[in-house]
Amino acid sequence: MISVCIYCGSNKAKALDSCGACSHTPDSHQDVIHSIILSYSEDEPYLNFLSMDDIEAYRETILAGTPIHIDQTTFNAAEEAYSAVGSLESPQALQYFAKISHPVMLVLLFVFLVFILAGS
């Protein structure tokens, strides 16, 4: 897999990894989708939203310091694919709890354990 950092234009191993060159990690929803779009896999062609030539053109745009503009159709397709993969990876309850902060999750886990132990 080839992935281009949306912040500096360097290569990185995977779309959602930190960049070894600039240390940025895609964190906003838009940055995550842009990172997925600027990735290319010969082994998994169904994950490709752009050709290598298009990705290289975006790399040049990033290196020139110009913001990238992904067309809405491509963005929507990548967003839909990302959402589908997310929904397949874990049950709905786990997805919900993954979205809330760790302290809240720890409190809920503690209350659940107390409830279970008190019921025994």
C-alpha positions as MATLAB code, in Angstrom:
seq = 'MISVCIYCGSNKAKALDSCGACSHTPDSHQDVIHSIILSYSEDEPYLNFLSMDDIEAYRETILAGTPIHIDQTTFNAAEEAYSAVGSLESPQALQYFAKISHPVMLVLLFVFLVFILAGS';
ca = [
       0.000    0.000    0.000;
       1.150    3.510   -0.796;
      -0.257    6.387    1.183;
       0.523   10.078    0.861;
       0.536   12.311    3.939;
      -2.110   14.991    3.422;
      -0.061   17.440    5.500;
       3.432   17.238    3.967;
       3.178   14.949    0.901;
       5.571   12.265    2.191;
       4.944    8.536    1.818;
       3.656    6.606    4.793;
       2.737    2.976    5.369;
      -1.015    3.293    5.939;
      -3.600    6.009    5.437;
      -4.476    6.496    9.103;
      -0.931    6.162   10.515;
       1.193    9.031   11.749;
       3.524   10.468    9.156;
       7.158    9.639    9.823;
       8.263   12.908    8.213;
       5.966   15.471    9.864;
       4.447   13.404   12.742;
       0.882   14.451   11.859;
      -1.945   11.950   12.200;
      -5.275   12.475   10.438;
      -7.697   13.319   13.221;
     -10.676   15.181   11.798;
     -13.275   13.298    9.795;
     -12.356   15.189    6.631;
      -8.630   14.491    7.113;
      -9.312   10.776    7.645;
     -11.321   10.571    4.425;
      -8.725   12.593    2.495;
      -5.996   10.253    3.782;
      -7.961    7.226    2.624;
      -8.462    8.794   -0.800;
      -4.719    9.516   -1.142;
      -3.849    5.845   -0.659;
      -3.330    3.165   -3.283;
      -3.191   -0.616   -2.919;
      -2.324   -3.054   -5.680;
      -3.430   -5.955   -3.456;
      -6.826   -4.417   -2.650;
      -7.905   -2.419   -5.720;
     -11.423   -1.940   -4.352;
      -9.837    0.437   -1.808;
      -8.514    2.734   -4.535;
     -10.437    5.928   -5.166;
      -7.819    7.575   -7.407;
      -5.202    6.401   -9.885;
      -1.517    6.602   -8.961;
      -1.172    9.512  -11.403;
      -3.956   11.400   -9.626;
      -2.398   10.697   -6.230;
       0.957   11.973   -7.487;
      -0.745   15.141   -8.749;
      -2.245   15.687   -5.295;
       1.191   15.068   -3.766;
       2.609   17.867   -5.936;
      -0.229   20.145   -4.798;
       0.556   19.384   -1.146;
       4.300   19.891   -1.677;
       3.545   23.272   -3.270;
       1.666   24.254   -0.110;
      -1.695   24.483   -1.835;
      -4.768   23.035   -0.100;
      -6.145   19.944   -1.805;
      -9.663   19.854   -3.202;
     -11.242   16.409   -3.585;
     -14.369   16.280   -5.727;
     -17.532   15.559   -3.777;
     -18.310   12.286   -5.580;
     -14.925   10.793   -4.672;
     -15.181   12.099   -1.104;
     -18.668   10.597   -0.697;
     -17.552    7.213   -2.071;
     -14.579    7.063    0.321;
     -16.725    8.223    3.226;
     -19.309    5.517    2.497;
     -16.617    2.837    2.271;
     -15.036    4.013    5.539;
     -18.418    3.944    7.287;
     -19.174    0.464    5.943;
     -15.851   -0.907    7.165;
     -16.420    0.699   10.568;
     -19.841   -0.892   10.881;
     -18.500   -4.329    9.983;
     -15.609   -4.331   12.438;
     -17.485   -4.210   15.742;
     -20.954   -4.547   17.214;
     -23.049   -1.377   17.457;
     -22.659   -1.140   21.250;
     -18.876   -1.228   20.984;
     -18.953    1.433   18.273;
     -21.034    3.661   20.506;
     -18.742    3.257   23.503;
     -15.666    3.786   21.338;
     -16.969    7.262   20.530;
     -17.253    8.401   24.153;
     -14.300    9.374   26.288;
     -12.273    6.902   28.334;
     -13.259    8.304   31.766;
     -16.956    7.956   30.960;
     -16.367    4.454   29.676;
     -14.474    3.506   32.849;
     -17.308    4.800   35.034;
     -19.845    2.810   33.009;
     -17.699   -0.304   33.254;
     -17.339    0.157   37.017;
     -21.104    0.623   37.483;
     -21.749   -2.447   35.338;
     -19.317   -4.563   37.394;
     -20.832   -3.362   40.678;
     -24.294   -4.232   39.354;
     -23.139   -7.715   38.324;
     -21.349   -8.380   41.615;
     -24.263   -7.053   43.695;
     -26.682   -9.263   41.806;
     -24.687  -12.433   42.546;
];
